[in-house]
Amino acid sequence: MELVKKIKIEWVLIALLLFLGMATRFYHFGQPNQIVFDEIYFSKFATDYFKGEYYFDIHPPLAKLMMAGWAKISGAEIPISFDFKNIGKEYTDNFYKYLRFLVSLFGALFPLIIYFFTKELFQNKIAGFLAGLFVVFDNALLTQSRLVLMDIFLLFFGFLGLWFLLLSRKKVIYSKSWLWFIIFSGLFLTASFAVKWTGLIFIGVAGFILLFDCIKNKQGKVFVNQALILFFVGFIVYYLIFAAHLNLLFYSGSGDAFMTPSFQKTLIGNKYYEDTSIKPAGTFLKFLELNKTMYTANASIKATHSYGSQWYTWPFLLRPIYYWFGAGEENLSARIYLQGNPFVWWLGLVVFVYWLLWLVRQFFKKVKDSDFFPILLLVVGYIGNMLAYVFVDRVAFLYHYFPSLLFLIVGLAVFFAKYFSKSKAIIIGLVLIVILFFQFFAPLSYGLPMTDASFQERVWFKSWQ
């Protein structure tokens, strides 16, 4: 009976997270009906698959393929002649809604992924539920999962891959279930990397998990076999994604100039297509060239941006990103900012410092706390993502902080679940404050009309303008 009761409680928690995720991500759906921030690129790239015209992006193609595929099977009418050149331009049809729907759906399901990841890592449903709630009510994660942007796919697949890897640790080594969990882990970790290369952080965290278990259990052979499975699964999946991408884009397009003549010769209508002196590249060679060109293009970005920010400013939420402006009636105007929930971000940072000091104390103890490895994992994930940007010269933005933010959120949830789980008043008060902050900044997340005075009330620092 006790087990049945626990299962029923868990289903209630899951249902509540799902409801809140759907409600927040689909509220005000389709608004604004204008191009917002980087939708200018990703909406266009999705339409290029229907025209078959080759485009070039500095990011891998999985998210764009998924959005185009969803639009195709949903029967969307493709805006072949629509010009995606200007932010703020009004969409002339509902195609953008199909793309936003898929993003919003992943955004609505993502709190559940964090719930399962946290629950498995700490064996604590309350921690998982709080982490899921903090994800639901973070304004920045909300904004990024309502528009035609890619980061929610990266986060979704990354944490799903880590969850499967954690599940494999409970299985008998080399059993069928163990093998399948490793394979699924490799599949989703690669999917994250195939959305943006910044998904490498999740592969790094997975490597840390395997290395920790190898050292702890003294099983070097198991570590090598796990690493080989992940590598081969990853390479096959990554290559197949690019193969699909390349074979769908068989006409000359806007991305031609980035590629070599042998690559361009494979594109119908290109100036080199009829040139018999040039040998065309096969799919594998095109795959290699495209990845090399993507790397070079990423490394050579020198342009600055007025809403770019340095990595060390992200934890303090010093520079949100101004995504969109819409003029309204009667002195009302609407704005969308990538603006996090300050209470979650700042309290999470304080708790993160606590966990750092906690780990230092644990290192000097012979008998470690049961949460030693999980907390260490969160710290490694948080710092690992941040370190990547210490050595990056190209312009970066607040959304590059998201992987670190998620590890921070889990750490915040665990802190209250570990030390205050019996103090219902504190937990309820915490959640209510999070919701109040979320609601206060929600107009800037949804792009709701507001007076200039109301907007200024939400601009706490000059850098938030």
C-alpha positions as CSV (number, residue, x, y, z in Angstrom):
1,M,0.0,0.0,0.0
2,E,2.8,2.4,0.8
3,L,4.4,1.7,-2.6
4,V,1.1,2.3,-4.4
5,K,0.7,5.6,-2.4
6,K,4.2,6.7,-3.4
7,I,3.5,5.9,-7.1
8,K,0.2,7.9,-7.0
9,I,1.9,10.9,-5.5
10,E,4.6,10.8,-8.1
11,W,2.0,10.7,-10.9
12,V,0.4,13.8,-9.3
13,L,3.8,15.6,-9.4
14,I,4.4,14.6,-13.0
15,A,0.9,15.7,-14.1
16,L,1.2,19.0,-12.3
17,L,4.6,19.7,-14.0
18,L,3.1,18.8,-17.3
19,F,0.1,21.0,-16.9
20,L,2.2,24.0,-15.7
21,G,4.6,23.4,-18.6
22,M,1.9,23.4,-21.2
23,A,0.0,26.3,-19.6
24,T,3.1,28.6,-19.5
25,R,4.5,27.6,-22.9
26,F,1.3,27.8,-24.8
27,Y,-0.2,30.8,-23.2
28,H,-0.4,33.7,-25.7
29,F,0.7,31.2,-28.4
30,G,1.6,32.7,-31.7
31,Q,2.1,36.1,-30.4
32,P,3.7,38.2,-31.5
33,N,2.9,37.4,-35.1
34,Q,6.2,39.0,-36.2
35,I,9.8,37.8,-36.6
36,V,11.5,37.8,-33.2
37,F,15.3,37.9,-32.8
38,D,17.0,34.8,-34.4
39,E,13.8,33.6,-35.9
40,I,15.1,35.6,-38.8
41,Y,17.6,32.8,-39.4
42,F,16.0,29.6,-38.2
43,S,12.6,30.1,-39.7
44,K,14.2,30.7,-43.1
45,F,16.5,27.7,-42.8
46,A,13.5,25.5,-42.1
47,T,11.8,26.7,-45.3
48,D,14.9,26.0,-47.3
49,Y,14.4,22.3,-46.9
50,F,11.1,22.5,-48.7
51,K,12.7,24.4,-51.6
52,G,15.8,22.2,-51.5
53,E,18.1,25.2,-51.6
54,Y,21.4,24.9,-49.9
55,Y,21.9,27.1,-46.9
56,F,24.9,27.5,-44.5
57,D,24.6,27.9,-40.8
58,I,27.4,27.9,-38.1
59,H,25.3,25.3,-36.1
60,P,24.6,21.7,-37.0
61,P,21.2,21.0,-38.7
62,L,19.2,18.8,-36.3
63,A,16.9,21.4,-34.9
64,K,16.1,22.9,-38.3
65,L,15.5,19.4,-39.7
66,M,13.1,18.6,-36.9
67,M,11.1,21.8,-37.3
68,A,10.9,21.4,-41.1
69,G,9.9,17.7,-40.6
70,W,7.2,18.7,-38.2
71,A,5.9,21.3,-40.5
72,K,5.9,18.8,-43.4
73,I,3.9,16.0,-41.6
74,S,1.6,18.6,-40.1
75,G,0.6,19.8,-43.6
76,A,1.8,23.3,-43.2
77,E,1.8,25.6,-46.3
78,I,5.3,26.8,-46.9
79,P,5.9,30.5,-47.4
80,I,8.1,30.1,-50.4
81,S,8.3,33.8,-51.3
82,F,8.3,35.2,-47.7
83,D,11.3,37.4,-47.0
84,F,12.9,36.7,-43.6
85,K,15.3,39.7,-43.6
86,N,14.0,42.0,-40.9
87,I,13.2,41.4,-37.2
88,G,9.7,42.8,-36.5
89,K,8.3,41.9,-40.0
90,E,4.8,40.5,-39.7
91,Y,4.3,36.9,-40.8
92,T,1.9,36.6,-43.7
93,D,0.7,33.0,-42.9
94,N,0.6,30.5,-40.1
95,F,3.8,28.6,-41.0
96,Y,5.7,30.1,-38.1
97,K,3.1,28.7,-35.7
98,Y,4.0,25.2,-36.7
99,L,7.6,25.9,-35.9
100,R,6.8,27.6,-32.6
101,F,4.5,24.7,-31.7
102,L,7.3,22.1,-31.8
103,V,9.6,24.4,-29.8
104,S,6.8,25.1,-27.2
105,L,6.0,21.4,-26.9
106,F,9.7,20.5,-26.1
107,G,9.6,23.5,-23.7
108,A,6.5,22.2,-22.0
109,L,8.0,18.7,-21.6
110,F,11.4,19.9,-20.5
111,P,10.5,20.3,-16.8
112,L,9.7,16.6,-16.7
113,I,13.2,15.8,-18.1
114,I,14.7,17.8,-15.3
115,Y,12.4,16.1,-12.8
116,F,13.5,12.6,-13.9
117,F,17.2,13.6,-14.1
118,T,17.2,15.2,-10.6
119,K,15.2,12.3,-9.1
120,E,17.5,9.7,-10.5
121,L,20.7,11.6,-9.5
122,F,19.6,12.3,-5.9
123,Q,16.9,9.6,-5.5
124,N,14.7,12.4,-4.2
125,K,11.2,13.2,-5.8
126,I,10.9,16.4,-3.9
127,A,14.1,17.7,-5.3
128,G,13.1,16.7,-8.7
129,F,9.7,18.4,-8.4
130,L,11.2,21.6,-7.1
131,A,13.8,21.6,-9.9
132,G,11.0,21.1,-12.5
133,L,9.0,24.0,-10.9
134,F,12.0,26.3,-11.1
135,V,12.4,25.4,-14.8
136,V,8.7,26.1,-15.4
137,F,8.8,29.5,-13.7
138,D,12.1,30.8,-15.1
139,N,11.4,33.6,-17.5
140,A,14.5,33.1,-19.7
141,L,13.8,29.4,-20.2
142,L,10.2,30.3,-21.0
143,T,11.1,32.9,-23.6
144,Q,13.6,30.6,-25.3
145,S,11.0,27.8,-25.5
146,R,8.2,29.8,-27.2
147,L,10.0,31.1,-30.3
148,V,11.7,29.6,-33.3
149,L,15.0,29.2,-31.4
150,M,17.1,26.1,-30.8
151,D,18.4,26.1,-27.3
152,I,15.5,24.1,-25.8
153,F,16.3,21.2,-28.0
154,L,19.9,21.3,-26.9
155,L,18.9,21.3,-23.3
156,F,16.2,18.7,-23.7
157,F,18.4,16.1,-25.5
158,G,21.4,16.9,-23.3
159,F,19.7,16.2,-20.0
160,L,17.8,13.2,-21.5
161,G,21.1,11.7,-22.5
162,L,22.5,12.2,-19.0
163,W,19.4,10.7,-17.5
164,F,19.8,7.5,-19.5
165,L,23.4,7.3,-18.5
166,L,22.4,7.5,-14.9
167,L,19.8,4.8,-15.4
168,S,22.5,2.5,-16.8
169,R,24.5,2.7,-13.6
170,K,21.8,0.7,-11.8
171,K,21.8,-2.1,-14.3
172,V,24.0,-5.2,-14.4
173,I,27.1,-4.4,-16.5
174,Y,26.8,-5.9,-20.1
175,S,23.2,-6.8,-19.6
176,K,20.7,-6.0,-22.4
177,S,19.1,-3.2,-20.4
178,W,22.5,-1.8,-19.6
179,L,23.5,-1.8,-23.2
180,W,20.3,-0.2,-24.4
181,F,20.5,2.6,-21.8
182,I,24.1,3.3,-23.0
183,I,23.0,3.4,-26.6
184,F,20.1,5.7,-25.8
185,S,22.4,7.9,-23.9
186,G,24.7,8.2,-26.8
187,L,21.8,8.9,-29.2
188,F,20.5,11.8,-27.1
189,L,23.9,13.3,-26.2
190,T,24.7,13.3,-29.9
191,A,21.4,14.9,-30.7
192,S,22.2,17.7,-28.3
193,F,25.6,18.2,-30.0
194,A,23.9,18.1,-33.4
195,V,21.7,21.0,-32.4
196,K,24.6,23.2,-31.3
197,W,28.2,22.3,-30.7
198,T,27.8,23.8,-27.2
199,G,26.0,20.5,-26.4
200,L,29.6,19.2,-26.0
201,I,29.2,20.1,-22.3
202,F,26.8,17.2,-21.8
203,I,29.2,14.8,-23.5
204,G,31.9,16.1,-21.1
205,V,29.6,15.5,-18.1
206,A,28.8,12.0,-19.3
207,G,32.6,11.4,-19.6
208,F,33.0,12.6,-16.0
209,I,30.4,10.1,-14.8
210,L,32.1,7.2,-16.6
211,L,35.5,8.3,-15.3
212,F,34.3,8.6,-11.7
213,D,32.7,5.2,-11.8
214,C,35.9,3.8,-13.4
215,I,38.1,5.1,-10.6
216,K,35.7,4.2,-7.9
217,N,35.0,0.7,-9.1
218,K,38.4,0.1,-10.7
219,Q,36.8,-1.2,-13.9
220,G,39.0,0.2,-16.7
221,K,37.7,-2.2,-19.3
222,V,34.1,-1.3,-18.6
223,F,35.0,2.4,-19.0
224,V,36.7,1.7,-22.4
225,N,33.7,-0.3,-23.6
226,Q,31.2,2.4,-22.5
227,A,33.3,5.1,-24.2
228,L,33.5,3.1,-27.4
229,I,29.8,2.4,-27.5
230,L,29.0,6.1,-27.0
231,F,31.6,7.1,-29.6
232,F,30.3,4.8,-32.3
233,V,26.7,5.5,-31.6
234,G,27.5,9.2,-31.6
235,F,29.4,9.2,-34.8
236,I,26.8,7.2,-36.7
237,V,23.9,9.4,-35.5
238,Y,25.8,12.6,-36.2
239,Y,26.8,11.5,-39.7
240,L,23.3,10.4,-40.6
241,I,21.8,13.7,-39.5
242,F,24.2,15.5,-41.8
243,A,23.6,13.0,-44.6
244,A,19.9,13.8,-44.4
245,H,20.6,17.5,-44.3
246,L,22.9,17.4,-47.4
247,N,20.6,15.1,-49.4
248,L,17.6,17.3,-48.8
249,L,19.4,20.5,-50.0
250,F,20.3,19.6,-53.6
251,Y,19.7,23.0,-55.3
252,S,22.0,26.0,-55.4
253,G,21.2,28.4,-52.6
254,S,22.3,31.1,-50.2
255,G,25.1,29.0,-48.7
256,D,27.0,28.1,-51.9
257,A,29.7,30.7,-51.5
258,F,30.9,29.1,-48.2
259,M,31.8,25.9,-49.9
260,T,34.5,24.6,-52.4
261,P,33.8,24.2,-56.1
262,S,33.7,20.4,-55.7
263,F,31.0,20.8,-53.1
264,Q,29.1,23.4,-55.2
265,K,29.2,21.1,-58.2
266,T,26.7,18.8,-56.5
267,L,24.1,21.5,-56.3
268,I,21.7,21.8,-59.2
269,G,21.8,25.2,-60.8
270,N,25.2,26.2,-59.3
271,K,27.7,27.8,-61.6
272,Y,30.0,24.8,-61.3
273,Y,27.2,22.2,-61.8
274,E,28.0,21.8,-65.6
275,D,31.8,22.2,-65.2
276,T,33.2,18.8,-66.3
277,S,36.7,19.7,-65.1
278,I,35.6,19.6,-61.4
279,K,35.1,16.4,-59.6
280,P,32.0,16.4,-57.4
281,A,32.3,15.5,-53.7
282,G,30.5,12.5,-52.2
283,T,28.2,12.8,-49.2
284,F,31.0,11.8,-46.7
285,L,33.4,14.3,-48.2
286,K,30.7,17.0,-48.1
287,F,30.1,16.1,-44.5
288,L,33.7,16.6,-43.6
289,E,34.0,19.8,-45.5
290,L,30.8,21.3,-44.0
291,N,32.0,20.6,-40.5
292,K,35.4,22.1,-41.2
293,T,33.8,25.2,-42.7
294,M,31.4,25.5,-39.7
295,Y,34.4,25.3,-37.3
296,T,36.3,27.9,-39.3
297,A,33.2,30.2,-39.5
298,N,32.6,29.9,-35.7
299,A,36.3,30.6,-34.9
300,S,36.4,33.6,-37.2
301,I,33.4,35.5,-35.8
302,K,34.7,39.0,-34.9
303,A,31.4,41.0,-35.0
304,T,30.2,42.4,-31.7
305,H,26.6,42.9,-30.6
306,S,25.0,45.5,-28.3
307,Y,23.4,42.7,-26.3
308,G,26.4,40.4,-26.2
309,S,27.8,39.7,-22.7
310,Q,30.9,38.3,-21.0
311,W,30.6,34.9,-19.3
312,Y,31.4,36.3,-15.8
313,T,28.3,38.5,-16.0
314,W,25.8,35.7,-16.7
315,P,25.3,34.4,-13.1
316,F,24.4,37.9,-12.0
317,L,21.9,38.5,-14.8
318,L,23.6,41.7,-15.8
319,R,22.8,41.8,-19.5
320,P,19.4,40.5,-20.7
321,I,18.8,40.4,-24.5
322,Y,16.3,42.7,-26.1
323,Y,14.5,40.4,-28.6
324,W,11.5,42.4,-30.0
325,F,9.5,45.6,-29.8
326,G,6.0,46.2,-30.8
327,A,4.1,49.5,-30.8
328,G,0.6,49.4,-29.3
329,E,-2.3,51.7,-28.8
330,E,-3.0,54.3,-26.1
331,N,0.6,54.7,-25.0
332,L,1.1,51.0,-24.7
333,S,4.0,49.1,-26.2
334,A,5.2,45.5,-26.0
335,R,8.7,44.1,-25.6
336,I,10.3,40.7,-25.4
337,Y,13.5,40.3,-23.3
338,L,15.5,37.2,-22.6
339,Q,15.3,38.0,-18.9
340,G,15.7,35.3,-16.2
341,N,13.9,35.0,-12.9
342,P,16.2,37.0,-10.7
343,F,15.1,35.2,-7.5
344,V,16.0,31.8,-9.0
345,W,19.2,32.9,-10.5
346,W,20.6,34.9,-7.6
347,L,19.5,32.5,-4.8
348,G,20.8,29.6,-6.9
349,L,24.2,31.3,-7.1
350,V,24.3,31.7,-3.3
351,V,23.4,28.0,-2.9
352,F,26.0,27.1,-5.5
353,V,28.7,28.8,-3.4
354,Y,27.4,26.8,-0.4
355,W,27.8,23.6,-2.3
356,L,31.3,24.5,-3.3
357,L,32.3,25.0,0.4
358,W,30.4,21.8,1.2
359,L,32.4,19.8,-1.3
360,V,35.7,21.2,0.1
361,R,34.7,19.9,3.5
362,Q,33.7,16.5,2.0
363,F,37.0,16.1,0.4
364,F,38.7,15.9,3.8
365,K,36.2,13.3,5.2
366,K,37.0,9.6,5.0
367,V,33.3,8.8,4.8
368,K,31.6,10.9,2.1
369,D,28.0,12.1,2.3
370,S,25.6,10.1,0.0
371,D,25.2,13.2,-2.1
372,F,28.9,13.7,-2.6
373,F,29.0,12.4,-6.2
374,P,25.7,14.1,-7.3
375,I,26.7,17.5,-6.0
376,L,30.2,17.1,-7.5
377,L,28.5,16.3,-10.8
378,L,26.4,19.5,-10.7
379,V,29.5,21.6,-9.9
380,V,31.5,20.0,-12.7
381,G,28.6,20.6,-15.1
382,Y,28.2,24.3,-14.0
383,I,31.9,25.2,-14.1
384,G,32.6,23.1,-17.2
385,N,30.1,25.1,-19.3
386,M,31.4,28.4,-18.0
387,L,35.1,27.5,-18.6
388,A,34.4,26.9,-22.3
389,Y,33.6,30.6,-22.7
390,V,36.7,31.8,-20.8
391,F,38.8,30.9,-23.9
392,V,36.3,32.0,-26.5
393,D,36.9,35.3,-28.3
394,R,33.7,35.5,-30.3
395,V,30.6,37.4,-29.0
396,A,28.5,35.4,-26.5
397,F,25.1,35.8,-25.1
398,L,23.1,35.2,-22.0
399,Y,21.6,32.0,-23.4
400,H,25.0,30.4,-23.5
401,Y,24.6,30.2,-19.7
402,F,21.6,27.9,-19.9
403,P,23.4,24.6,-19.3
404,S,25.1,26.1,-16.2
405,L,21.8,27.5,-15.1
406,L,20.1,24.1,-15.2
407,F,22.8,22.6,-13.0
408,L,22.4,25.6,-10.7
409,I,18.6,25.1,-10.6
410,V,19.0,21.4,-9.7
411,G,21.5,22.4,-6.9
412,L,19.0,25.0,-5.6
413,A,16.2,22.4,-5.5
414,V,18.3,19.8,-3.8
415,F,19.4,22.3,-1.1
416,F,15.8,22.9,0.0
417,A,14.8,19.3,-0.4
418,K,17.7,18.1,1.6
419,Y,17.5,20.6,4.5
420,F,13.9,21.9,4.5
421,S,11.8,19.0,3.2
422,K,10.0,18.8,6.6
423,S,9.3,22.5,6.7
424,K,6.3,22.8,4.4
425,A,5.9,26.5,5.1
426,I,9.4,27.3,3.9
427,I,9.0,25.1,0.7
428,I,5.6,26.7,-0.1
429,G,6.9,30.2,0.6
430,L,9.9,29.5,-1.7
431,V,7.6,28.4,-4.5
432,L,5.3,31.3,-4.1
433,I,8.1,33.8,-4.2
434,V,9.5,32.2,-7.4
435,I,6.0,32.4,-9.0
436,L,5.6,36.1,-7.9
437,F,8.9,37.0,-9.6
438,F,7.9,35.0,-12.7
439,Q,4.6,36.8,-12.9
440,F,6.2,40.2,-12.4
441,F,8.6,39.7,-15.4
442,A,6.1,37.7,-17.5
443,P,5.0,40.7,-19.6
444,L,8.6,40.9,-20.9
445,S,8.6,37.2,-21.6
446,Y,5.4,37.1,-23.5
447,G,5.6,40.5,-25.1
448,L,2.4,41.8,-23.4
449,P,1.4,45.4,-24.0
450,M,2.4,47.7,-21.0
451,T,2.9,51.3,-20.2
452,D,6.3,52.9,-20.2
453,A,6.0,53.3,-16.4
454,S,5.3,49.6,-16.0
455,F,8.3,48.7,-18.2
456,Q,10.6,51.0,-16.2
457,E,9.5,49.3,-13.0
458,R,11.0,46.1,-14.4
459,V,14.3,47.7,-15.4
460,W,16.2,47.4,-12.2
461,F,19.6,48.3,-13.6
462,K,20.8,50.4,-16.6
463,S,22.3,47.3,-18.2
464,W,18.8,45.8,-18.4
465,Q,17.7,48.4,-20.9
